Amino acid sequence: YDGRVQTLPCTVWQYVFNNINGEQNYQVFAGTNEGFNEVWWYYCSADSTSVDRYVIFNYADQVWYYGNLARTAWLDSPLRHYPTAAGYNGQVFYHENGVDDGSTNPPSPISSYIQSANIDIEDGYQYGFIWRMLPDLKFDGSTVAAPEATFELLPASNPGSGYGTAEGGDVVSANNYSATRQYKVQRYTQQVNVRLRGRQMALKVSSDGVGTQWQVGNPRIDIRKDGRR
């Protein structure tokens, strides 16, 4: 806002509005999370009559992200240390407190991931061969002795062929280096030796362990040209 109302560019517009229940739009509500420079919107997905999803805009970083969560009310009060929200079962939750899902007893892990866009060499004119990866991952704030996350390289032979597929169909052999590969990364993992080939690739980082919190820095991969087909 600079003195006049403007359209806010949204990179997740299709994700939200292609799967939203417009008949339940009266249930949509918004809230702030000022500690992280965020505005949240809760809404009903297309097949739901109760709030089960959210979309967030980070106005400091100018980025959007989304997820699944059932909440009925939200309060970001300066009188409390954490934002407070209500659920459908009558529970009241403190958000941003701890690293696990406190709605269960005992607390359960929060599954999280981040995935890059496709990367390629010379606009996909050449295949790329990856032989090494530098994760650059921190686990500050984790409450377990040996936290870990999963790095996954997702290759595709051609646009639209799907990740982890070869030109002849789905990859089924574990020794075929065009297949999707997963690598466990821990606190002191400095590099990972890989063997992977594809016209396009994406990088995914995820975790689903109790007591695990992670932050991605600037992962690097060593890639070279590897033919045209």
C-alpha positions as CSV (number, residue, x, y, z in Angstrom):
1,Y,0.0,0.0,0.0
2,D,1.5,3.3,-1.1
3,G,-1.5,5.6,-0.6
4,R,-3.8,3.8,-3.1
5,V,-5.2,0.3,-3.4
6,Q,-3.2,-1.9,-5.8
7,T,-3.4,-5.5,-7.1
8,L,-1.2,-7.8,-5.2
9,P,0.7,-10.2,-7.5
10,C,0.2,-13.8,-6.3
11,T,2.4,-16.7,-7.4
12,V,0.1,-19.3,-5.9
13,W,-3.2,-17.9,-7.4
14,Q,-4.0,-21.0,-9.4
15,Y,-3.3,-23.4,-6.5
16,V,-5.7,-21.5,-4.3
17,F,-8.5,-20.6,-6.6
18,N,-8.6,-23.9,-8.5
19,N,-9.3,-25.7,-5.3
20,I,-11.5,-23.5,-3.1
21,N,-15.1,-23.9,-2.1
22,G,-16.7,-20.6,-3.3
23,E,-20.0,-21.5,-1.6
24,Q,-18.2,-21.3,1.8
25,N,-16.5,-18.0,1.2
26,Y,-18.2,-16.6,4.3
27,Q,-15.9,-18.8,6.4
28,V,-12.7,-17.2,4.9
29,F,-10.8,-15.2,7.5
30,A,-7.4,-13.5,7.8
31,G,-4.9,-12.9,10.5
32,T,-1.4,-11.5,11.0
33,N,1.8,-13.1,12.3
34,E,3.9,-10.0,12.8
35,G,6.9,-11.8,14.3
36,F,7.4,-13.4,10.8
37,N,6.1,-10.5,8.6
38,E,3.1,-12.6,7.5
39,V,-0.6,-12.3,6.6
40,W,-2.5,-15.6,6.7
41,W,-5.8,-16.4,5.0
42,Y,-7.8,-19.6,6.0
43,Y,-10.3,-21.1,3.6
44,C,-12.2,-24.2,2.6
45,S,-10.8,-26.5,-0.1
46,A,-13.1,-27.4,-3.0
47,D,-14.4,-30.7,-1.4
48,S,-14.7,-29.3,2.2
49,T,-17.3,-27.4,4.1
50,S,-15.0,-26.6,6.9
51,V,-11.8,-24.5,6.9
52,D,-8.8,-26.9,6.1
53,R,-6.3,-24.8,4.2
54,Y,-4.3,-21.6,4.5
55,V,-2.2,-19.4,2.2
56,I,0.4,-16.9,3.5
57,F,1.9,-13.7,2.1
58,N,5.3,-12.7,3.6
59,Y,5.3,-8.9,2.9
60,A,9.0,-8.5,3.9
61,D,10.3,-11.2,1.5
62,Q,7.5,-10.7,-1.0
63,V,6.8,-14.5,-1.2
64,W,3.8,-16.7,-0.9
65,Y,3.4,-20.2,0.6
66,Y,0.5,-22.5,1.6
67,G,-0.5,-25.6,3.6
68,N,-3.2,-27.6,5.2
69,L,-4.5,-26.7,8.7
70,A,-8.0,-26.6,10.3
71,R,-8.6,-23.5,12.4
72,T,-11.7,-21.4,13.3
73,A,-10.1,-18.3,14.7
74,W,-6.7,-16.5,14.9
75,L,-5.4,-13.8,17.2
76,D,-1.9,-12.2,16.9
77,S,-1.9,-10.3,20.2
78,P,1.1,-8.3,21.4
79,L,0.0,-9.2,25.0
80,R,1.1,-12.8,24.4
81,H,4.4,-14.4,23.3
82,Y,2.8,-16.4,20.5
83,P,-0.1,-16.1,18.0
84,T,-3.2,-18.0,19.4
85,A,-5.6,-20.0,17.2
86,A,-8.7,-22.2,17.8
87,G,-9.5,-25.6,16.3
88,Y,-12.7,-27.4,15.6
89,N,-12.3,-29.7,18.6
90,G,-12.4,-26.8,21.1
91,Q,-8.7,-26.7,21.6
92,V,-6.7,-23.5,21.7
93,F,-3.2,-23.6,20.1
94,Y,-0.1,-21.4,20.6
95,H,1.6,-21.2,17.2
96,E,5.3,-20.7,16.7
97,N,5.9,-22.5,20.0
98,G,8.0,-25.7,19.7
99,V,8.8,-27.7,16.6
100,D,6.2,-30.5,16.8
101,D,2.4,-30.8,16.5
102,G,1.1,-30.3,20.0
103,S,-2.5,-31.2,19.0
104,T,-1.7,-34.9,19.6
105,N,-0.4,-36.6,22.8
106,P,2.4,-37.3,22.6
107,P,3.4,-34.5,20.1
108,S,3.7,-35.8,16.5
109,P,6.2,-34.6,13.8
110,I,5.3,-31.8,11.5
111,S,5.9,-32.9,7.9
112,S,7.5,-30.1,5.9
113,Y,9.2,-29.6,2.5
114,I,10.4,-27.0,0.1
115,Q,11.0,-27.8,-3.6
116,S,12.8,-25.8,-6.3
117,A,11.6,-25.0,-9.8
118,N,13.1,-27.1,-12.6
119,I,16.7,-26.4,-13.5
120,D,18.4,-27.3,-16.7
121,I,21.4,-26.6,-19.0
122,E,21.1,-24.4,-22.1
123,D,17.3,-24.3,-21.7
124,G,17.1,-28.1,-21.8
125,Y,18.9,-28.5,-25.0
126,Q,21.5,-30.6,-23.2
127,Y,21.1,-33.3,-20.6
128,G,22.7,-32.7,-17.3
129,F,24.7,-35.2,-15.2
130,I,25.0,-34.5,-11.4
131,W,27.8,-36.1,-9.5
132,R,28.0,-34.1,-6.2
133,M,25.8,-32.0,-4.0
134,L,26.6,-29.6,-1.1
135,P,23.5,-29.5,1.1
136,D,24.1,-26.3,3.2
137,L,21.5,-27.2,5.9
138,K,21.2,-26.1,9.5
139,F,19.2,-27.7,12.4
140,D,19.2,-24.8,14.8
141,G,16.3,-25.1,17.3
142,S,16.0,-28.9,16.9
143,T,15.3,-30.8,20.2
144,V,16.7,-34.2,19.2
145,A,20.3,-35.3,19.3
146,A,20.6,-36.3,15.7
147,P,18.1,-34.4,13.5
148,E,18.1,-35.2,9.8
149,A,16.3,-34.1,6.6
150,T,16.0,-35.7,3.2
151,F,17.4,-34.2,0.0
152,E,15.7,-35.5,-3.1
153,L,16.8,-34.9,-6.7
154,L,13.9,-35.2,-9.2
155,P,15.1,-35.7,-12.8
156,A,12.9,-35.7,-15.9
157,S,13.8,-36.9,-19.4
158,N,11.5,-34.4,-21.1
159,P,9.1,-31.6,-20.2
160,G,5.8,-33.3,-19.1
161,S,7.4,-36.8,-18.7
162,G,7.2,-36.7,-15.0
163,Y,9.9,-36.9,-12.4
164,G,11.9,-40.2,-12.1
165,T,11.0,-41.4,-15.6
166,A,13.2,-42.5,-18.5
167,E,12.4,-42.2,-22.2
168,G,11.1,-45.7,-22.2
169,G,8.7,-45.3,-19.3
170,D,8.9,-45.5,-15.5
171,V,12.3,-46.2,-14.0
172,V,12.2,-49.4,-12.0
173,S,15.8,-50.3,-11.5
174,A,17.6,-48.8,-8.5
175,N,20.8,-48.8,-10.5
176,N,19.4,-46.6,-13.3
177,Y,20.9,-43.2,-12.7
178,S,17.9,-41.4,-14.3
179,A,15.7,-42.4,-11.3
180,T,14.6,-40.2,-8.4
181,R,17.1,-40.4,-5.5
182,Q,16.8,-39.5,-1.8
183,Y,19.7,-38.7,0.5
184,K,19.6,-38.3,4.3
185,V,21.5,-35.2,5.4
186,Q,22.5,-34.6,9.0
187,R,24.1,-31.7,11.0
188,Y,27.6,-32.3,9.8
189,T,27.0,-33.6,6.3
190,Q,29.3,-31.5,4.1
191,Q,28.8,-33.1,0.7
192,V,26.9,-36.0,-0.9
193,N,28.2,-38.0,-3.9
194,V,25.3,-38.6,-6.3
195,R,24.8,-40.1,-9.8
196,L,21.9,-38.6,-11.7
197,R,21.0,-37.6,-15.2
198,G,18.1,-35.7,-16.7
199,R,17.1,-32.9,-19.1
200,Q,15.5,-31.1,-16.2
201,M,15.8,-31.5,-12.5
202,A,14.2,-30.2,-9.3
203,L,15.6,-30.3,-5.7
204,K,13.4,-31.1,-2.8
205,V,14.2,-30.9,0.9
206,S,11.9,-32.4,3.5
207,S,11.6,-33.8,7.0
208,D,9.0,-35.7,9.0
209,G,10.9,-36.4,12.3
210,V,9.9,-35.4,15.8
211,G,12.0,-32.6,17.3
212,T,13.4,-31.6,13.9
213,Q,13.7,-28.0,12.7
214,W,15.8,-27.0,9.7
215,Q,16.8,-24.1,7.6
216,V,18.1,-24.2,4.0
217,G,21.0,-22.0,3.0
218,N,22.4,-22.1,-0.6
219,P,22.6,-25.8,-1.7
220,R,24.9,-26.4,-4.6
221,I,25.2,-29.2,-7.2
222,D,28.0,-30.1,-9.5
223,I,26.5,-30.6,-13.0
224,R,28.0,-31.1,-16.4
225,K,26.7,-31.6,-20.0
226,D,25.8,-35.2,-20.8
227,G,24.5,-35.4,-24.4
228,R,21.3,-34.4,-26.1
229,R,19.2,-37.6,-25.7
